[in-house]
Amino acid sequence: MKTPLAWKNLTHNKVRTAVALAGVGFAVILIFMQMGFKGAVRKTATQIYDALDFDLMLRSPSYLHLTEPRSFPRERVYQAASLPEIALAQPFYLGLSEWQAPEPDDAPLDQYSGDWRGIITIGVDPQAPAFRREELRKKSTLLTDPRFVLIDNRSKADFGPQNGKRFSEGDIGVETALGSGRVRIVGVVTLGTGLAANGACIANYDGFARACPWQPLDEINFGLLKLKPGVDPQAAKAEVQRLVAPMVAPNSLAPAASSTPADTEVLTRAEVNEREEYRWVVQTPLGKIFNLGVWVALFVGVAIVYQVLSTDIANMMGEYATLKAMGYPNRYLATVVLQQSVLLALVGYVPSIIISWGLYLFVGAQSGLPMVMTWQIAATVLVLAVIMCVLSGMAAMRKLFQADPADLF
């Protein structure tokens, strides 16, 4: 039976091993947190889209991001609805308006002027709200008056919840200002605000027009299309694109070069999410910052593990020289060091994922970010932890190869 030399080396000096595991764990937790923040950015970027019920989306080709969606003619939705593949076509409005924090219960009479905050304002049809979740569909039916709004309970505390922390059922009936008009909160929903604003509310079409008077209702921000069962999204996209996108100049004798550019683009749900994630994770500094954080954490981990392994090798130089004198080649000794590195990664990973899971819950509760420990993150961090420790072991092998049996005499 072979002696598990790598394991024996780790358990020989428990204090030094504990220090090594603490270093590995610290680096792994850093990687977990950076990847968790990056995942939260990715999920936050699409959470409003995730709440909508659509298979294809119409939007302006000049779309920038969620709160800068631009607009296109409303009749494009009705054109798309004429296709046999389309089961339902709905206009959807979304813009950035101004919300005044409501007067708190303990505010002095005639002495309160709430701060104004930019808020995402959504316009829906109360009779057929285009949401996937039952809660959103049910509460949207309450929007029977342009002065009624639903407030997102993930809106930040500076939007003025009565309890000073989070919007709840206690805010129903509270009145405040949205845009230039007065509104009343008739319900509280869970939606999510995206990355461009800290609050969101929902109104009916006329309520949206009051909150965002610069956009006429015949110009919409999105067209949400539901396909009939069994229809292929890509094939339906091609048909919708053919119908609503190519807009040729009225003069049929005009050359093709004078054709008017399309004012509408058609995207599948997957394409919508992919483009929004690319916008926030790749094109903005957010994703780059968290990617840099992962590299920094890896560098820290490599430095810590290298110091531990190189010190361990230096302290056991006599033992390694003895093994060489017994005929063990450098290849075998290198294998022992690499096995020791992998064991450090695996043993240090276990408490790190448990601690990181708790930190995800804590940060998510405190900040509202959707920090979720997915199996993809867990597997990626495990691989990075092993690579980190193996690189450290390879760097520490220089000392190992210096072990000389002649030093024993």
C-alpha positions in Angstrom: 0.0 0.0 0.0 1.4 3.4 -1.0 1.9 6.0 1.7 -0.3 9.1 1.0 2.7 11.3 1.3 0.9 14.5 0.2 -1.8 14.0 2.8 0.8 13.2 5.5 2.6 16.5 4.6 -0.6 18.4 5.2 -1.5 16.8 8.5 2.1 16.8 9.8 2.0 20.5 10.9 -1.6 21.3 11.5 -1.0 25.0 12.3 0.8 25.6 9.1 -1.9 23.7 7.2 -4.6 25.7 8.9 -2.9 28.9 7.8 -2.7 27.6 4.3 -6.4 26.6 4.2 -7.3 30.1 5.6 -5.4 31.7 2.7 -7.0 29.4 0.1 -10.4 30.0 1.7 -9.9 33.8 1.7 -9.0 33.8 -2.0 -11.8 31.4 -2.9 -14.4 33.6 -1.1 -13.1 36.6 -2.9 -13.6 34.8 -6.2 -17.1 33.7 -5.2 -18.1 37.2 -4.3 -16.8 38.8 -7.5 -18.6 36.1 -9.6 -21.7 36.6 -7.5 -21.8 40.3 -8.1 -21.2 39.7 -11.8 -24.0 37.2 -11.9 -26.2 39.7 -10.0 -25.5 42.3 -12.7 -26.4 39.8 -15.4 -29.6 38.8 -13.7 -30.6 42.4 -12.8 -30.1 43.5 -16.4 -32.9 41.3 -17.6 -35.2 40.9 -14.6 -37.9 43.2 -16.0 -37.8 41.3 -19.3 -38.0 38.1 -17.4 -41.3 39.3 -15.9 -42.9 39.9 -19.3 -44.8 37.3 -21.2 -43.6 37.3 -24.8 -41.9 35.1 -27.4 -40.9 37.9 -29.8 -40.3 41.5 -29.1 -40.6 44.5 -31.4 -38.4 47.5 -30.6 -36.6 50.4 -32.1 -33.3 49.7 -33.9 -31.9 52.7 -32.0 -32.6 51.0 -28.6 -29.8 51.7 -26.1 -30.8 50.1 -22.9 -33.9 49.5 -20.8 -34.5 53.1 -19.7 -33.4 54.5 -23.1 -35.5 52.2 -25.3 -36.5 54.8 -27.9 -39.9 54.4 -29.7 -41.5 53.2 -32.9 -45.0 53.4 -34.5 -47.7 51.6 -32.6 -49.2 50.2 -35.9 -46.2 47.9 -36.2 -47.8 45.8 -33.4 -51.1 45.6 -35.3 -49.3 44.7 -38.5 -47.6 41.8 -36.7 -50.9 40.7 -35.1 -52.2 40.0 -38.6 -49.9 37.1 -39.1 -51.4 33.6 -38.5 -48.4 32.6 -36.3 -49.2 35.4 -33.7 -51.6 34.5 -30.9 -51.4 37.9 -29.1 -49.7 41.3 -29.8 -49.6 44.0 -27.2 -48.0 47.5 -27.0 -45.8 48.0 -23.9 -44.6 51.4 -22.6 -41.6 52.0 -20.4 -39.9 55.3 -19.6 -38.1 57.2 -16.9 -40.3 59.7 -15.0 -39.9 61.6 -11.7 -41.3 60.3 -8.3 -41.7 62.4 -5.2 -41.2 60.6 -2.0 -44.6 60.5 -0.2 -45.2 62.4 3.0 -44.4 60.2 6.0 -47.0 59.7 8.7 -45.0 61.8 11.3 -44.2 64.7 8.9 -45.4 68.2 10.2 -48.4 69.5 8.3 -47.6 71.9 5.5 -43.8 71.5 6.1 -43.0 68.5 3.9 -41.5 68.6 0.4 -40.3 65.2 -0.6 -37.3 64.6 -2.7 -37.7 63.7 -6.3 -36.2 60.5 -7.8 -36.0 59.1 -11.3 -38.3 56.0 -11.5 -39.0 53.5 -14.1 -42.6 53.9 -15.2 -44.4 51.1 -17.0 -47.6 51.4 -19.0 -49.8 48.2 -19.4 -53.3 47.3 -20.4 -55.2 46.4 -17.1 -57.5 44.1 -19.0 -54.6 42.1 -20.5 -51.4 42.8 -18.6 -48.4 41.3 -20.4 -46.8 39.7 -17.3 -45.8 36.1 -16.7 -46.4 36.1 -12.9 -49.9 35.7 -11.5 -49.3 38.4 -8.9 -48.4 41.0 -11.5 -51.4 40.1 -13.7 -53.9 40.1 -10.9 -52.8 43.4 -9.3 -52.5 45.1 -12.7 -56.3 44.8 -13.0 -56.5 47.4 -10.2 -55.2 50.1 -12.6 -58.6 51.3 -13.6 -57.8 55.0 -13.3 -54.8 57.0 -14.7 -54.1 58.2 -11.2 -53.6 54.6 -9.8 -50.1 53.0 -9.7 -48.5 49.8 -8.4 -45.2 50.3 -6.7 -42.3 47.8 -6.8 -41.3 46.7 -3.3 -37.7 46.4 -4.5 -37.6 50.2 -4.9 -35.0 51.8 -2.6 -36.0 53.4 0.7 -35.3 56.9 -0.6 -38.5 56.6 -2.7 -40.5 57.1 0.6 -42.1 53.9 2.0 -44.1 54.7 5.1 -42.0 52.4 7.3 -38.8 54.0 6.0 -37.4 50.7 4.7 -39.5 49.0 2.1 -42.8 49.4 0.3 -45.5 47.2 1.8 -49.2 46.8 2.2 -49.1 49.8 4.6 -48.3 52.1 1.6 -51.6 51.3 -0.2 -53.7 54.4 -0.4 -50.8 56.8 0.0 -50.8 59.6 -2.5 -47.8 61.4 -4.1 -46.6 63.0 -7.3 -45.5 61.1 -10.5 -44.3 63.4 -13.2 -46.6 66.4 -13.1 -49.7 64.7 -11.7 -50.9 63.2 -8.5 -51.1 59.4 -8.1 -52.3 56.9 -5.5 -50.6 53.6 -4.7 -53.2 50.9 -5.1 -50.9 47.9 -4.8 -47.4 46.7 -4.1 -45.7 44.1 -6.4 -42.4 42.4 -6.7 -40.7 43.3 -10.0 -37.2 44.5 -9.9 -35.8 47.8 -11.1 -32.9 47.0 -13.4 -29.6 48.8 -13.4 -30.5 52.2 -14.6 -32.9 53.2 -11.8 -33.6 52.4 -8.2 -37.3 52.3 -8.3 -40.2 51.1 -10.6 -44.0 51.6 -10.8 -46.7 50.4 -13.1 -49.7 52.4 -14.5 -52.2 52.0 -17.2 -51.7 53.5 -20.7 -53.2 56.9 -19.8 -51.3 56.9 -16.5 -48.1 56.4 -18.4 -49.0 59.3 -20.7 -49.5 61.5 -17.7 -46.1 60.5 -16.2 -44.2 60.7 -19.5 -46.1 63.4 -21.5 -43.2 63.7 -24.0 -44.1 60.4 -25.5 -47.4 60.1 -27.4 -49.3 56.9 -27.1 -49.1 56.2 -30.8 -45.4 55.8 -30.3 -44.5 52.7 -28.2 -41.3 51.4 -26.7 -41.9 47.6 -27.1 -44.3 45.3 -28.9 -44.8 42.0 -27.1 -45.8 39.1 -29.4 -47.0 35.7 -28.2 -46.8 32.8 -30.7 -49.3 30.1 -31.2 -48.4 26.7 -29.8 -45.9 24.8 -31.9 -44.7 27.8 -33.9 -40.9 28.1 -34.3 -39.7 31.4 -32.9 -37.0 31.9 -35.6 -39.4 31.2 -38.4 -42.0 33.5 -36.9 -39.3 36.2 -36.4 -38.4 36.0 -40.1 -42.1 36.5 -41.1 -42.6 39.4 -38.7 -39.4 41.0 -39.8 -40.5 40.7 -43.5 -43.8 42.3 -42.7 -42.9 45.2 -40.4 -39.3 46.0 -41.0 -38.7 46.7 -44.7 -40.2 50.1 -45.3 -39.7 51.2 -48.9 -40.1 54.8 -50.1 -43.6 55.6 -51.3 -42.3 56.2 -54.9 -42.2 52.6 -56.4 -39.9 53.9 -59.1 -37.3 55.0 -56.6 -34.1 53.0 -56.6 -33.5 50.5 -53.8 -30.8 52.8 -52.3 -33.5 55.4 -51.4 -35.5 52.9 -49.3 -36.4 54.2 -45.8 -34.5 52.4 -43.1 -36.6 50.0 -41.0 -38.0 51.7 -37.9 -38.6 48.4 -36.1 -36.4 45.3 -35.2 -37.7 41.9 -34.2 -35.9 39.8 -31.5 -36.6 36.5 -29.8 -36.6 36.3 -26.0 -33.1 34.8 -26.0 -31.7 37.5 -28.2 -33.3 40.2 -26.0 -31.6 38.8 -22.9 -28.3 38.2 -24.6 -28.1 41.8 -25.9 -29.1 43.3 -22.6 -26.5 41.2 -20.7 -23.9 42.1 -23.2 -24.7 45.8 -22.8 -24.3 45.8 -19.0 -21.6 43.1 -18.5 -19.3 43.8 -21.5 -19.9 47.3 -22.7 -20.1 49.0 -19.3 -17.4 49.0 -16.7 -19.4 46.9 -14.3 -18.5 43.5 -15.8 -14.9 44.5 -16.3 -14.6 45.5 -12.6 -15.8 42.2 -11.4 -13.6 40.3 -13.9 -10.6 42.2 -12.6 -11.7 41.3 -9.1 -11.5 37.6 -10.0 -8.0 38.0 -11.3 -6.9 39.9 -8.3 -8.3 37.2 -6.0 -6.5 34.6 -8.0 -3.2 36.5 -7.7 -3.7 36.8 -4.0 -4.5 33.1 -3.7 -1.4 32.1 -5.8 0.9 34.3 -3.6 -0.5 32.9 -0.3 -0.4 29.2 -1.4 3.1 29.7 -2.9 4.5 31.0 0.3 2.9 28.1 2.3 4.2 25.4 -0.1 7.7 26.9 -0.5 8.0 27.2 3.3 6.8 23.6 3.7 9.4 22.4 1.1 12.2 24.3 2.7 11.3 22.8 6.1 11.3 19.3 4.7 14.3 19.7 2.4 16.1 16.9 4.3 13.2 14.5 3.8 13.0 15.2 0.1 16.8 14.7 -0.2 16.4 11.4 1.5 13.7 10.3 -0.9 16.1 11.3 -3.8 18.9 9.2 -2.2 16.5 6.3 -2.1 16.0 6.6 -5.8 12.8 8.6 -6.1 13.0 10.9 -9.2 12.1 14.5 -9.3 9.0 13.6 -11.2 7.6 11.7 -8.2 8.5 14.5 -5.8 6.8 17.0 -8.1 3.7 14.8 -8.2 3.6 14.9 -4.4 3.7 18.7 -4.3 1.0 18.9 -7.0 -1.2 16.5 -5.0 -0.7 18.6 -1.9 -1.7 21.7 -3.9 -4.9 20.0 -5.1 -5.7 18.8 -1.6 -5.4 22.4 -0.3 -7.8 23.6 -3.0 -10.4 20.9 -2.3 -10.3 21.1 1.5 -10.2 24.9 1.4 -13.1 25.0 -1.0 -15.7 23.2 1.2 -15.9 25.8 4.0 -15.5 28.6 1.4 -18.6 27.7 -0.5 -20.6 27.5 2.7 -19.5 30.9 3.9 -20.0 32.4 0.4 -23.5 31.0 0.3 -24.3 32.8 3.6 -22.7 36.0 2.3 -24.8 35.8 -0.9 -28.0 35.6 1.3 -26.8 38.5 3.5 -25.7 40.8 0.6 -28.9 40.0 -1.3 -31.1 40.9 1.7 -29.3 44.1 2.4 -28.8 45.4 -1.1 -31.6 43.9 -3.1 -29.2 42.4 -5.6 -30.2 38.9 -6.9 -27.1 37.1 -5.5 -27.7 33.4 -6.4 -25.3 30.6 -5.9 -25.7 28.6 -9.1 -24.0 25.3 -10.0 -22.2 27.1 -12.8 -20.6 29.6 -10.3 -19.8 26.8 -7.9 -18.2 24.6 -10.6 -16.2 27.5 -12.1 -14.8 28.6 -8.7 -13.8 25.0 -7.9 -11.9 24.8 -11.2 -10.3 28.2 -10.5 -9.3 27.2 -7.0 -7.6 24.0 -8.3 -5.8 26.0 -11.0 -4.7 28.6 -8.4 -3.2 26.0 -6.1 -1.6 24.0 -8.9 0.1 27.2 -10.2 1.4 27.8 -6.8 2.7 24.3 -6.5 4.5 24.5 -9.9 6.1 27.8 -8.8 7.3 26.2 -5.5 8.9 23.2 -7.3 12.1 25.2 -7.9 13.0 24.7 -4.3 12.1 21.0 -4.5 14.5 20.4 -7.3 17.3 21.9 -5.3 17.1 19.0 -2.8 20.5 17.3 -3.0 21.3 13.9 -1.2 24.8 15.2 -0.7 23.4 17.7 1.8 22.6 14.8 4.1 26.3 14.2 4.9 
